[in-house]
């Protein structure tokens, strides 16, 4: 879980990904970490609905963590 996410341009996206990784690294299960990150997003964007926040957080976690490249490509 020690990936460098400094290339993420949007501050909220970086904050959410960093918070999720930090929580997981400290033993927080997936769902509570996801819920905390959804709350974090909504604190900074109170205009966002709960479903919108969940969708964005899920997309960011999926993109930057679940589907992130794990090493150098062969070839």
mmJSON file of the N, C-alpha and C atoms, coordinates in Angstrom:
{"data_MODEL":{"atom_site":{
"group_PDB":["ATOM","ATOM","ATOM","ATOM","ATOM","ATOM","ATOM","ATOM","ATOM","ATOM","ATOM","ATOM","ATOM","ATOM","ATOM","ATOM","ATOM","ATOM","ATOM","ATOM","ATOM","ATOM","ATOM","ATOM","ATOM","ATOM","ATOM","ATOM","ATOM","ATOM","ATOM","ATOM","ATOM","ATOM","ATOM","ATOM","ATOM","ATOM","ATOM","ATOM","ATOM","ATOM","ATOM","ATOM","ATOM","ATOM","ATOM","ATOM","ATOM","ATOM","ATOM","ATOM","ATOM","ATOM","ATOM","ATOM","ATOM","ATOM","ATOM","ATOM","ATOM","ATOM","ATOM","ATOM","ATOM","ATOM","ATOM","ATOM","ATOM","ATOM","ATOM","ATOM","ATOM","ATOM","ATOM","ATOM","ATOM","ATOM","ATOM","ATOM","ATOM","ATOM","ATOM","ATOM","ATOM","ATOM","ATOM","ATOM","ATOM","ATOM","ATOM","ATOM","ATOM","ATOM","ATOM","ATOM","ATOM","ATOM","ATOM","ATOM","ATOM","ATOM","ATOM","ATOM","ATOM","ATOM","ATOM","ATOM","ATOM","ATOM","ATOM","ATOM","ATOM","ATOM","ATOM","ATOM","ATOM","ATOM","ATOM","ATOM","ATOM","ATOM","ATOM","ATOM","ATOM","ATOM","ATOM","ATOM","ATOM","ATOM","ATOM","ATOM","ATOM","ATOM","ATOM","ATOM","ATOM","ATOM","ATOM","ATOM","ATOM","ATOM","ATOM","ATOM","ATOM","ATOM","ATOM","ATOM","ATOM","ATOM","ATOM","ATOM","ATOM","ATOM","ATOM","ATOM","ATOM","ATOM","ATOM","ATOM","ATOM","ATOM","ATOM","ATOM","ATOM","ATOM","ATOM","ATOM","ATOM","ATOM","ATOM","ATOM","ATOM","ATOM","ATOM","ATOM","ATOM","ATOM","ATOM","ATOM","ATOM","ATOM","ATOM","ATOM","ATOM","ATOM","ATOM","ATOM","ATOM","ATOM","ATOM","ATOM","ATOM","ATOM","ATOM","ATOM","ATOM","ATOM","ATOM","ATOM","ATOM","ATOM","ATOM","ATOM","ATOM","ATOM","ATOM","ATOM","ATOM","ATOM","ATOM","ATOM","ATOM","ATOM","ATOM","ATOM","ATOM","ATOM","ATOM","ATOM","ATOM","ATOM","ATOM","ATOM","ATOM"],
"id":[1,2,3,4,5,6,7,8,9,10,11,12,13,14,15,16,17,18,19,20,21,22,23,24,25,26,27,28,29,30,31,32,33,34,35,36,37,38,39,40,41,42,43,44,45,46,47,48,49,50,51,52,53,54,55,56,57,58,59,60,61,62,63,64,65,66,67,68,69,70,71,72,73,74,75,76,77,78,79,80,81,82,83,84,85,86,87,88,89,90,91,92,93,94,95,96,97,98,99,100,101,102,103,104,105,106,107,108,109,110,111,112,113,114,115,116,117,118,119,120,121,122,123,124,125,126,127,128,129,130,131,132,133,134,135,136,137,138,139,140,141,142,143,144,145,146,147,148,149,150,151,152,153,154,155,156,157,158,159,160,161,162,163,164,165,166,167,168,169,170,171,172,173,174,175,176,177,178,179,180,181,182,183,184,185,186,187,188,189,190,191,192,193,194,195,196,197,198,199,200,201,202,203,204,205,206,207,208,209,210,211,212,213,214,215,216,217,218,219,220,221,222,223,224,225],
"type_symbol":["N","C","C","N","C","C","N","C","C","N","C","C","N","C","C","N","C","C","N","C","C","N","C","C","N","C","C","N","C","C","N","C","C","N","C","C","N","C","C","N","C","C","N","C","C","N","C","C","N","C","C","N","C","C","N","C","C","N","C","C","N","C","C","N","C","C","N","C","C","N","C","C","N","C","C","N","C","C","N","C","C","N","C","C","N","C","C","N","C","C","N","C","C","N","C","C","N","C","C","N","C","C","N","C","C","N","C","C","N","C","C","N","C","C","N","C","C","N","C","C","N","C","C","N","C","C","N","C","C","N","C","C","N","C","C","N","C","C","N","C","C","N","C","C","N","C","C","N","C","C","N","C","C","N","C","C","N","C","C","N","C","C","N","C","C","N","C","C","N","C","C","N","C","C","N","C","C","N","C","C","N","C","C","N","C","C","N","C","C","N","C","C","N","C","C","N","C","C","N","C","C","N","C","C","N","C","C","N","C","C","N","C","C","N","C","C","N","C","C","N","C","C","N","C","C"],
"label_atom_id":["N","CA","C","N","CA","C","N","CA","C","N","CA","C","N","CA","C","N","CA","C","N","CA","C","N","CA","C","N","CA","C","N","CA","C","N","CA","C","N","CA","C","N","CA","C","N","CA","C","N","CA","C","N","CA","C","N","CA","C","N","CA","C","N","CA","C","N","CA","C","N","CA","C","N","CA","C","N","CA","C","N","CA","C","N","CA","C","N","CA","C","N","CA","C","N","CA","C","N","CA","C","N","CA","C","N","CA","C","N","CA","C","N","CA","C","N","CA","C","N","CA","C","N","CA","C","N","CA","C","N","CA","C","N","CA","C","N","CA","C","N","CA","C","N","CA","C","N","CA","C","N","CA","C","N","CA","C","N","CA","C","N","CA","C","N","CA","C","N","CA","C","N","CA","C","N","CA","C","N","CA","C","N","CA","C","N","CA","C","N","CA","C","N","CA","C","N","CA","C","N","CA","C","N","CA","C","N","CA","C","N","CA","C","N","CA","C","N","CA","C","N","CA","C","N","CA","C","N","CA","C","N","CA","C","N","CA","C","N","CA","C","N","CA","C","N","CA","C","N","CA","C","N","CA","C","N","CA","C","N","CA","C"],
"label_alt_id":[null,null,null,null,null,null,null,null,null,null,null,null,null,null,null,null,null,null,null,null,null,null,null,null,null,null,null,null,null,null,null,null,null,null,null,null,null,null,null,null,null,null,null,null,null,null,null,null,null,null,null,null,null,null,null,null,null,null,null,null,null,null,null,null,null,null,null,null,null,null,null,null,null,null,null,null,null,null,null,null,null,null,null,null,null,null,null,null,null,null,null,null,null,null,null,null,null,null,null,null,null,null,null,null,null,null,null,null,null,null,null,null,null,null,null,null,null,null,null,null,null,null,null,null,null,null,null,null,null,null,null,null,null,null,null,null,null,null,null,null,null,null,null,null,null,null,null,null,null,null,null,null,null,null,null,null,null,null,null,null,null,null,null,null,null,null,null,null,null,null,null,null,null,null,null,null,null,null,null,null,null,null,null,null,null,null,null,null,null,null,null,null,null,null,null,null,null,null,null,null,null,null,null,null,null,null,null,null,null,null,null,null,null,null,null,null,null,null,null,null,null,null,null,null,null],
"label_comp_id":["UNK","UNK","UNK","UNK","UNK","UNK","UNK","UNK","UNK","UNK","UNK","UNK","UNK","UNK","UNK","UNK","UNK","UNK","UNK","UNK","UNK","UNK","UNK","UNK","UNK","UNK","UNK","UNK","UNK","UNK","UNK","UNK","UNK","UNK","UNK","UNK","UNK","UNK","UNK","UNK","UNK","UNK","UNK","UNK","UNK","UNK","UNK","UNK","UNK","UNK","UNK","UNK","UNK","UNK","UNK","UNK","UNK","UNK","UNK","UNK","UNK","UNK","UNK","UNK","UNK","UNK","UNK","UNK","UNK","UNK","UNK","UNK","UNK","UNK","UNK","UNK","UNK","UNK","UNK","UNK","UNK","UNK","UNK","UNK","UNK","UNK","UNK","UNK","UNK","UNK","UNK","UNK","UNK","UNK","UNK","UNK","UNK","UNK","UNK","UNK","UNK","UNK","UNK","UNK","UNK","UNK","UNK","UNK","UNK","UNK","UNK","UNK","UNK","UNK","UNK","UNK","UNK","UNK","UNK","UNK","UNK","UNK","UNK","UNK","UNK","UNK","UNK","UNK","UNK","UNK","UNK","UNK","UNK","UNK","UNK","UNK","UNK","UNK","UNK","UNK","UNK","UNK","UNK","UNK","UNK","UNK","UNK","UNK","UNK","UNK","UNK","UNK","UNK","UNK","UNK","UNK","UNK","UNK","UNK","UNK","UNK","UNK","UNK","UNK","UNK","UNK","UNK","UNK","UNK","UNK","UNK","UNK","UNK","UNK","UNK","UNK","UNK","UNK","UNK","UNK","UNK","UNK","UNK","UNK","UNK","UNK","UNK","UNK","UNK","UNK","UNK","UNK","UNK","UNK","UNK","UNK","UNK","UNK","UNK","UNK","UNK","UNK","UNK","UNK","UNK","UNK","UNK","UNK","UNK","UNK","UNK","UNK","UNK","UNK","UNK","UNK","UNK","UNK","UNK","UNK","UNK","UNK","UNK","UNK","UNK"],
"label_asym_id":["A","A","A","A","A","A","A","A","A","A","A","A","A","A","A","A","A","A","A","A","A","A","A","A","A","A","A","A","A","A","A","A","A","A","A","A","A","A","A","A","A","A","A","A","A","A","A","A","A","A","A","A","A","A","A","A","A","A","A","A","A","A","A","A","A","A","A","A","A","A","A","A","A","A","A","A","A","A","A","A","A","A","A","A","A","A","A","A","A","A","A","A","A","A","A","A","A","A","A","A","A","A","A","A","A","A","A","A","A","A","A","A","A","A","A","A","A","A","A","A","A","A","A","A","A","A","A","A","A","A","A","A","A","A","A","A","A","A","A","A","A","A","A","A","A","A","A","A","A","A","A","A","A","A","A","A","A","A","A","A","A","A","A","A","A","A","A","A","A","A","A","A","A","A","A","A","A","A","A","A","A","A","A","A","A","A","A","A","A","A","A","A","A","A","A","A","A","A","A","A","A","A","A","A","A","A","A","A","A","A","A","A","A","A","A","A","A","A","A","A","A","A","A","A","A"],
"label_entity_id":["1","1","1","1","1","1","1","1","1","1","1","1","1","1","1","1","1","1","1","1","1","1","1","1","1","1","1","1","1","1","1","1","1","1","1","1","1","1","1","1","1","1","1","1","1","1","1","1","1","1","1","1","1","1","1","1","1","1","1","1","1","1","1","1","1","1","1","1","1","1","1","1","1","1","1","1","1","1","1","1","1","1","1","1","1","1","1","1","1","1","1","1","1","1","1","1","1","1","1","1","1","1","1","1","1","1","1","1","1","1","1","1","1","1","1","1","1","1","1","1","1","1","1","1","1","1","1","1","1","1","1","1","1","1","1","1","1","1","1","1","1","1","1","1","1","1","1","1","1","1","1","1","1","1","1","1","1","1","1","1","1","1","1","1","1","1","1","1","1","1","1","1","1","1","1","1","1","1","1","1","1","1","1","1","1","1","1","1","1","1","1","1","1","1","1","1","1","1","1","1","1","1","1","1","1","1","1","1","1","1","1","1","1","1","1","1","1","1","1","1","1","1","1","1","1"],
"label_seq_id":[1,1,1,2,2,2,3,3,3,4,4,4,5,5,5,6,6,6,7,7,7,8,8,8,9,9,9,10,10,10,11,11,11,12,12,12,13,13,13,14,14,14,15,15,15,16,16,16,17,17,17,18,18,18,19,19,19,20,20,20,21,21,21,22,22,22,23,23,23,24,24,24,25,25,25,26,26,26,27,27,27,28,28,28,29,29,29,30,30,30,31,31,31,32,32,32,33,33,33,34,34,34,35,35,35,36,36,36,37,37,37,38,38,38,39,39,39,40,40,40,41,41,41,42,42,42,43,43,43,44,44,44,45,45,45,46,46,46,47,47,47,48,48,48,49,49,49,50,50,50,51,51,51,52,52,52,53,53,53,54,54,54,55,55,55,56,56,56,57,57,57,58,58,58,59,59,59,60,60,60,61,61,61,62,62,62,63,63,63,64,64,64,65,65,65,66,66,66,67,67,67,68,68,68,69,69,69,70,70,70,71,71,71,72,72,72,73,73,73,74,74,74,75,75,75],
"pdbx_PDB_ins_code":[null,null,null,null,null,null,null,null,null,null,null,null,null,null,null,null,null,null,null,null,null,null,null,null,null,null,null,null,null,null,null,null,null,null,null,null,null,null,null,null,null,null,null,null,null,null,null,null,null,null,null,null,null,null,null,null,null,null,null,null,null,null,null,null,null,null,null,null,null,null,null,null,null,null,null,null,null,null,null,null,null,null,null,null,null,null,null,null,null,null,null,null,null,null,null,null,null,null,null,null,null,null,null,null,null,null,null,null,null,null,null,null,null,null,null,null,null,null,null,null,null,null,null,null,null,null,null,null,null,null,null,null,null,null,null,null,null,null,null,null,null,null,null,null,null,null,null,null,null,null,null,null,null,null,null,null,null,null,null,null,null,null,null,null,null,null,null,null,null,null,null,null,null,null,null,null,null,null,null,null,null,null,null,null,null,null,null,null,null,null,null,null,null,null,null,null,null,null,null,null,null,null,null,null,null,null,null,null,null,null,null,null,null,null,null,null,null,null,null,null,null,null,null,null,null],
"Cartn_x":[0.801,0.0,0.842,2.106,2.966,3.144,2.112,2.211,2.248,2.872,2.94,1.799,0.897,-0.249,-0.103,1.131,1.344,0.93,0.757,0.368,-1.119,-1.914,-3.351,-3.539,-4.183,-4.287,-5.332,-6.453,-7.535,-7.292,-7.364,-7.079,-8.017,-9.292,-10.242,-9.972,-9.666,-9.377,-8.137,-7.101,-5.881,-6.172,-6.956,-7.28,-8.046,-8.995,-9.795,-8.928,-8.11,-7.259,-6.262,-5.659,-4.704,-5.379,-6.551,-7.281,-7.656,-8.106,-8.485,-7.264,-6.152,-4.941,-4.441,-4.456,-4.011,-4.881,-6.17,-7.069,-6.85,-6.729,-6.501,-5.163,-4.141,-2.826,-2.853,-3.784,-3.909,-4.95,-5.392,-6.262,-7.748,-8.164,-9.592,-10.131,-11.216,-11.805,-12.265,-12.458,-12.79,-14.024,-15.135,-16.375,-16.304,-15.817,-15.692,-14.733,-13.664,-12.742,-13.453,-14.222,-14.992,-15.999,-16.708,-17.705,-17.059,-15.905,-15.199,-14.761,-14.321,-13.894,-15.084,-16.206,-17.422,-17.795,-17.698,-17.963,-16.971,-15.689,-14.67,-15.015,-15.399,-15.765,-16.948,-17.953,-19.154,-18.906,-17.92,-17.561,-17.064,-16.273,-15.722,-16.67,-17.645,-18.633,-20.034,-20.55,-21.867,-22.996,-22.743,-23.77,-23.939,-22.977,-23.034,-24.001,-24.782,-25.663,-24.829,-25.415,-24.727,-24.407,-25.336,-25.09,-23.987,-23.937,-22.872,-21.516,-21.441,-20.191,-19.745,-20.669,-20.315,-19.793,-20.426,-19.996,-18.594,-18.323,-16.996,-15.922,-16.175,-15.189,-14.94,-15.99,-15.82,-14.993,-15.253,-14.477,-13.006,-12.733,-11.346,-10.61,-11.252,-10.616,-10.368,-11.352,-11.191,-10.048,-10.023,-9.027,-7.613,-7.445,-6.11,-5.589,-6.463,-6.009,-6.311,-7.565,-7.944,-7.327,-7.392,-6.902,-5.535,-4.889,-3.605,-2.562,-1.692,-0.611,0.25,0.674,1.451,2.946,3.363,4.794,5.036,6.258,6.636,5.956,5.572,4.953,6.022,5.691,6.604,6.612,7.754,7.803,8.695],
"Cartn_y":[-1.201,0.0,1.263,1.185,2.334,3.027,3.145,3.788,5.305,5.967,7.425,7.957,8.725,9.262,10.762,11.276,12.711,13.235,12.346,12.77,13.074,12.776,13.051,14.562,15.121,16.571,17.176,16.528,17.099,16.84,17.911,17.803,16.85,16.897,16.024,14.558,14.307,12.94,12.425,13.244,12.859,12.626,13.507,13.373,12.087,11.76,10.554,9.302,9.254,8.08,7.921,9.023,8.967,8.515,9.063,8.68,7.204,6.728,5.322,4.428,4.734,3.925,3.959,5.121,5.236,4.404,4.47,3.687,2.184,1.763,0.337,-0.122,0.733,0.395,0.239,0.929,0.836,-0.189,-1.022,-2.132,-1.889,-0.749,-0.488,-1.347,-2.068,-2.868,-1.985,-2.623,-1.909,-1.018,-1.566,-0.789,0.431,0.305,1.517,2.55,2.105,3.039,3.759,3.021,3.612,4.626,4.272,5.179,6.446,6.308,7.487,8.405,7.823,8.63,9.309,8.653,9.274,10.479,10.322,11.428,12.562,12.22,13.231,14.036,13.356,14.051,14.99,14.507,15.319,16.504,16.416,17.565,18.709,18.357,19.376,19.746,18.891,19.15,18.85,19.705,19.441,19.459,20.03,20.043,18.688,17.795,16.473,15.566,14.818,13.846,12.67,11.895,10.718,9.741,9.551,8.617,9.121,10.43,10.989,10.807,11.085,10.92,9.463,8.552,7.122,6.71,7.201,6.85,7.355,8.615,9.184,8.46,8.242,7.56,6.151,5.455,4.108,4.147,5.116,5.234,5.504,6.412,6.76,5.595,4.906,3.742,2.666,2.432,1.423,1.798,3.042,3.477,3.501,4.081,4.308,3.17,2.303,1.249,-0.133,-0.4,-1.738,-2.078,-1.168,-1.442,-0.807,-0.286,0.38,-0.63,-0.187,-1.077,-1.487,-2.732,-3.229,-3.306,-3.023,-3.075,-2.667,-2.924,-2.595,-3.545,-3.005,-3.82,-4.626,-5.838,-6.66,-6.171,-6.233,-5.895,-4.801],
"Cartn_z":[0.0,0.0,0.0,-0.267,-0.209,-1.541,-2.308,-3.619,-3.487,-4.468,-4.49,-5.346,-4.749,-5.461,-5.683,-5.684,-5.82,-7.198,-8.169,-9.517,-9.627,-8.613,-8.654,-8.585,-9.599,-9.716,-8.787,-8.614,-7.816,-6.328,-5.523,-4.098,-3.374,-3.686,-3.008,-3.341,-4.589,-5.003,-4.269,-4.201,-3.497,-2.017,-1.412,0.011,0.287,-0.577,-0.397,-0.542,-1.572,-1.793,-0.65,-0.221,0.886,2.172,2.464,3.673,3.645,2.494,2.372,2.624,1.971,2.149,3.59,4.213,5.603,6.534,6.32,7.175,6.992,5.746,5.47,6.043,5.972,6.505,8.025,8.668,10.123,10.56,9.637,9.998,9.91,9.417,9.265,8.123,8.353,7.267,6.105,4.964,3.731,3.853,4.299,4.322,5.24,6.478,7.3,6.707,6.055,5.4,4.26,3.487,2.389,2.918,3.978,4.554,5.097,5.73,6.252,5.112,4.018,2.875,2.205,2.202,1.68,2.541,3.846,4.765,4.546,4.386,4.117,2.87,1.822,0.586,0.823,1.539,1.758,2.68,3.555,4.394,3.514,2.511,1.618,0.482,0.224,-0.835,-0.307,0.579,1.175,0.148,-1.009,-2.055,-2.719,-2.525,-3.151,-2.382,-3.122,-2.481,-1.975,-1.089,-0.573,-1.7,-2.609,-3.709,-4.636,-4.881,-5.712,-5.036,-3.734,-2.997,-3.01,-2.792,-2.826,-4.193,-5.246,-6.6,-6.869,-6.524,-6.757,-5.954,-4.675,-3.84,-4.373,-4.762,-5.317,-6.601,-7.465,-8.705,-8.411,-7.473,-7.163,-6.524,-5.597,-4.964,-6.011,-6.864,-7.907,-8.854,-9.282,-10.26,-9.686,-8.509,-7.961,-7.101,-6.618,-5.707,-6.274,-6.565,-7.018,-8.355,-9.317,-10.666,-10.957,-9.961,-10.162,-10.642,-11.53,-11.972,-10.781,-10.758,-9.617,-9.9,-11.109,-11.407,-12.839,-13.281,-14.657,-15.639,-16.76,-17.808,-18.53,-18.882,-19.662,-21.111,-21.725,-23.124,-23.364],
"occupancy":[1.0,1.0,1.0,1.0,1.0,1.0,1.0,1.0,1.0,1.0,1.0,1.0,1.0,1.0,1.0,1.0,1.0,1.0,1.0,1.0,1.0,1.0,1.0,1.0,1.0,1.0,1.0,1.0,1.0,1.0,1.0,1.0,1.0,1.0,1.0,1.0,1.0,1.0,1.0,1.0,1.0,1.0,1.0,1.0,1.0,1.0,1.0,1.0,1.0,1.0,1.0,1.0,1.0,1.0,1.0,1.0,1.0,1.0,1.0,1.0,1.0,1.0,1.0,1.0,1.0,1.0,1.0,1.0,1.0,1.0,1.0,1.0,1.0,1.0,1.0,1.0,1.0,1.0,1.0,1.0,1.0,1.0,1.0,1.0,1.0,1.0,1.0,1.0,1.0,1.0,1.0,1.0,1.0,1.0,1.0,1.0,1.0,1.0,1.0,1.0,1.0,1.0,1.0,1.0,1.0,1.0,1.0,1.0,1.0,1.0,1.0,1.0,1.0,1.0,1.0,1.0,1.0,1.0,1.0,1.0,1.0,1.0,1.0,1.0,1.0,1.0,1.0,1.0,1.0,1.0,1.0,1.0,1.0,1.0,1.0,1.0,1.0,1.0,1.0,1.0,1.0,1.0,1.0,1.0,1.0,1.0,1.0,1.0,1.0,1.0,1.0,1.0,1.0,1.0,1.0,1.0,1.0,1.0,1.0,1.0,1.0,1.0,1.0,1.0,1.0,1.0,1.0,1.0,1.0,1.0,1.0,1.0,1.0,1.0,1.0,1.0,1.0,1.0,1.0,1.0,1.0,1.0,1.0,1.0,1.0,1.0,1.0,1.0,1.0,1.0,1.0,1.0,1.0,1.0,1.0,1.0,1.0,1.0,1.0,1.0,1.0,1.0,1.0,1.0,1.0,1.0,1.0,1.0,1.0,1.0,1.0,1.0,1.0,1.0,1.0,1.0,1.0,1.0,1.0,1.0,1.0,1.0,1.0,1.0,1.0],
"B_iso_or_equiv":[0.0,0.0,0.0,0.0,0.0,0.0,0.0,0.0,0.0,0.0,0.0,0.0,0.0,0.0,0.0,0.0,0.0,0.0,0.0,0.0,0.0,0.0,0.0,0.0,0.0,0.0,0.0,0.0,0.0,0.0,0.0,0.0,0.0,0.0,0.0,0.0,0.0,0.0,0.0,0.0,0.0,0.0,0.0,0.0,0.0,0.0,0.0,0.0,0.0,0.0,0.0,0.0,0.0,0.0,0.0,0.0,0.0,0.0,0.0,0.0,0.0,0.0,0.0,0.0,0.0,0.0,0.0,0.0,0.0,0.0,0.0,0.0,0.0,0.0,0.0,0.0,0.0,0.0,0.0,0.0,0.0,0.0,0.0,0.0,0.0,0.0,0.0,0.0,0.0,0.0,0.0,0.0,0.0,0.0,0.0,0.0,0.0,0.0,0.0,0.0,0.0,0.0,0.0,0.0,0.0,0.0,0.0,0.0,0.0,0.0,0.0,0.0,0.0,0.0,0.0,0.0,0.0,0.0,0.0,0.0,0.0,0.0,0.0,0.0,0.0,0.0,0.0,0.0,0.0,0.0,0.0,0.0,0.0,0.0,0.0,0.0,0.0,0.0,0.0,0.0,0.0,0.0,0.0,0.0,0.0,0.0,0.0,0.0,0.0,0.0,0.0,0.0,0.0,0.0,0.0,0.0,0.0,0.0,0.0,0.0,0.0,0.0,0.0,0.0,0.0,0.0,0.0,0.0,0.0,0.0,0.0,0.0,0.0,0.0,0.0,0.0,0.0,0.0,0.0,0.0,0.0,0.0,0.0,0.0,0.0,0.0,0.0,0.0,0.0,0.0,0.0,0.0,0.0,0.0,0.0,0.0,0.0,0.0,0.0,0.0,0.0,0.0,0.0,0.0,0.0,0.0,0.0,0.0,0.0,0.0,0.0,0.0,0.0,0.0,0.0,0.0,0.0,0.0,0.0,0.0,0.0,0.0,0.0,0.0,0.0],
"pdbx_formal_charge":[null,null,null,null,null,null,null,null,null,null,null,null,null,null,null,null,null,null,null,null,null,null,null,null,null,null,null,null,null,null,null,null,null,null,null,null,null,null,null,null,null,null,null,null,null,null,null,null,null,null,null,null,null,null,null,null,null,null,null,null,null,null,null,null,null,null,null,null,null,null,null,null,null,null,null,null,null,null,null,null,null,null,null,null,null,null,null,null,null,null,null,null,null,null,null,null,null,null,null,null,null,null,null,null,null,null,null,null,null,null,null,null,null,null,null,null,null,null,null,null,null,null,null,null,null,null,null,null,null,null,null,null,null,null,null,null,null,null,null,null,null,null,null,null,null,null,null,null,null,null,null,null,null,null,null,null,null,null,null,null,null,null,null,null,null,null,null,null,null,null,null,null,null,null,null,null,null,null,null,null,null,null,null,null,null,null,null,null,null,null,null,null,null,null,null,null,null,null,null,null,null,null,null,null,null,null,null,null,null,null,null,null,null,null,null,null,null,null,null,null,null,null,null,null,null],
"auth_seq_id":[1,1,1,2,2,2,3,3,3,4,4,4,5,5,5,6,6,6,7,7,7,8,8,8,9,9,9,10,10,10,11,11,11,12,12,12,13,13,13,14,14,14,15,15,15,16,16,16,17,17,17,18,18,18,19,19,19,20,20,20,21,21,21,22,22,22,23,23,23,24,24,24,25,25,25,26,26,26,27,27,27,28,28,28,29,29,29,30,30,30,31,31,31,32,32,32,33,33,33,34,34,34,35,35,35,36,36,36,37,37,37,38,38,38,39,39,39,40,40,40,41,41,41,42,42,42,43,43,43,44,44,44,45,45,45,46,46,46,47,47,47,48,48,48,49,49,49,50,50,50,51,51,51,52,52,52,53,53,53,54,54,54,55,55,55,56,56,56,57,57,57,58,58,58,59,59,59,60,60,60,61,61,61,62,62,62,63,63,63,64,64,64,65,65,65,66,66,66,67,67,67,68,68,68,69,69,69,70,70,70,71,71,71,72,72,72,73,73,73,74,74,74,75,75,75],
"auth_comp_id":["UNK","UNK","UNK","UNK","UNK","UNK","UNK","UNK","UNK","UNK","UNK","UNK","UNK","UNK","UNK","UNK","UNK","UNK","UNK","UNK","UNK","UNK","UNK","UNK","UNK","UNK","UNK","UNK","UNK","UNK","UNK","UNK","UNK","UNK","UNK","UNK","UNK","UNK","UNK","UNK","UNK","UNK","UNK","UNK","UNK","UNK","UNK","UNK","UNK","UNK","UNK","UNK","UNK","UNK","UNK","UNK","UNK","UNK","UNK","UNK","UNK","UNK","UNK","UNK","UNK","UNK","UNK","UNK","UNK","UNK","UNK","UNK","UNK","UNK","UNK","UNK","UNK","UNK","UNK","UNK","UNK","UNK","UNK","UNK","UNK","UNK","UNK","UNK","UNK","UNK","UNK","UNK","UNK","UNK","UNK","UNK","UNK","UNK","UNK","UNK","UNK","UNK","UNK","UNK","UNK","UNK","UNK","UNK","UNK","UNK","UNK","UNK","UNK","UNK","UNK","UNK","UNK","UNK","UNK","UNK","UNK","UNK","UNK","UNK","UNK","UNK","UNK","UNK","UNK","UNK","UNK","UNK","UNK","UNK","UNK","UNK","UNK","UNK","UNK","UNK","UNK","UNK","UNK","UNK","UNK","UNK","UNK","UNK","UNK","UNK","UNK","UNK","UNK","UNK","UNK","UNK","UNK","UNK","UNK","UNK","UNK","UNK","UNK","UNK","UNK","UNK","UNK","UNK","UNK","UNK","UNK","UNK","UNK","UNK","UNK","UNK","UNK","UNK","UNK","UNK","UNK","UNK","UNK","UNK","UNK","UNK","UNK","UNK","UNK","UNK","UNK","UNK","UNK","UNK","UNK","UNK","UNK","UNK","UNK","UNK","UNK","UNK","UNK","UNK","UNK","UNK","UNK","UNK","UNK","UNK","UNK","UNK","UNK","UNK","UNK","UNK","UNK","UNK","UNK","UNK","UNK","UNK","UNK","UNK","UNK"],
"auth_asym_id":["A","A","A","A","A","A","A","A","A","A","A","A","A","A","A","A","A","A","A","A","A","A","A","A","A","A","A","A","A","A","A","A","A","A","A","A","A","A","A","A","A","A","A","A","A","A","A","A","A","A","A","A","A","A","A","A","A","A","A","A","A","A","A","A","A","A","A","A","A","A","A","A","A","A","A","A","A","A","A","A","A","A","A","A","A","A","A","A","A","A","A","A","A","A","A","A","A","A","A","A","A","A","A","A","A","A","A","A","A","A","A","A","A","A","A","A","A","A","A","A","A","A","A","A","A","A","A","A","A","A","A","A","A","A","A","A","A","A","A","A","A","A","A","A","A","A","A","A","A","A","A","A","A","A","A","A","A","A","A","A","A","A","A","A","A","A","A","A","A","A","A","A","A","A","A","A","A","A","A","A","A","A","A","A","A","A","A","A","A","A","A","A","A","A","A","A","A","A","A","A","A","A","A","A","A","A","A","A","A","A","A","A","A","A","A","A","A","A","A","A","A","A","A","A","A"],
"auth_atom_id":["N","CA","C","N","CA","C","N","CA","C","N","CA","C","N","CA","C","N","CA","C","N","CA","C","N","CA","C","N","CA","C","N","CA","C","N","CA","C","N","CA","C","N","CA","C","N","CA","C","N","CA","C","N","CA","C","N","CA","C","N","CA","C","N","CA","C","N","CA","C","N","CA","C","N","CA","C","N","CA","C","N","CA","C","N","CA","C","N","CA","C","N","CA","C","N","CA","C","N","CA","C","N","CA","C","N","CA","C","N","CA","C","N","CA","C","N","CA","C","N","CA","C","N","CA","C","N","CA","C","N","CA","C","N","CA","C","N","CA","C","N","CA","C","N","CA","C","N","CA","C","N","CA","C","N","CA","C","N","CA","C","N","CA","C","N","CA","C","N","CA","C","N","CA","C","N","CA","C","N","CA","C","N","CA","C","N","CA","C","N","CA","C","N","CA","C","N","CA","C","N","CA","C","N","CA","C","N","CA","C","N","CA","C","N","CA","C","N","CA","C","N","CA","C","N","CA","C","N","CA","C","N","CA","C","N","CA","C","N","CA","C","N","CA","C","N","CA","C","N","CA","C","N","CA","C","N","CA","C","N","CA","C"],
"pdbx_PDB_model_num":[1,1,1,1,1,1,1,1,1,1,1,1,1,1,1,1,1,1,1,1,1,1,1,1,1,1,1,1,1,1,1,1,1,1,1,1,1,1,1,1,1,1,1,1,1,1,1,1,1,1,1,1,1,1,1,1,1,1,1,1,1,1,1,1,1,1,1,1,1,1,1,1,1,1,1,1,1,1,1,1,1,1,1,1,1,1,1,1,1,1,1,1,1,1,1,1,1,1,1,1,1,1,1,1,1,1,1,1,1,1,1,1,1,1,1,1,1,1,1,1,1,1,1,1,1,1,1,1,1,1,1,1,1,1,1,1,1,1,1,1,1,1,1,1,1,1,1,1,1,1,1,1,1,1,1,1,1,1,1,1,1,1,1,1,1,1,1,1,1,1,1,1,1,1,1,1,1,1,1,1,1,1,1,1,1,1,1,1,1,1,1,1,1,1,1,1,1,1,1,1,1,1,1,1,1,1,1,1,1,1,1,1,1,1,1,1,1,1,1,1,1,1,1,1,1]
}}}
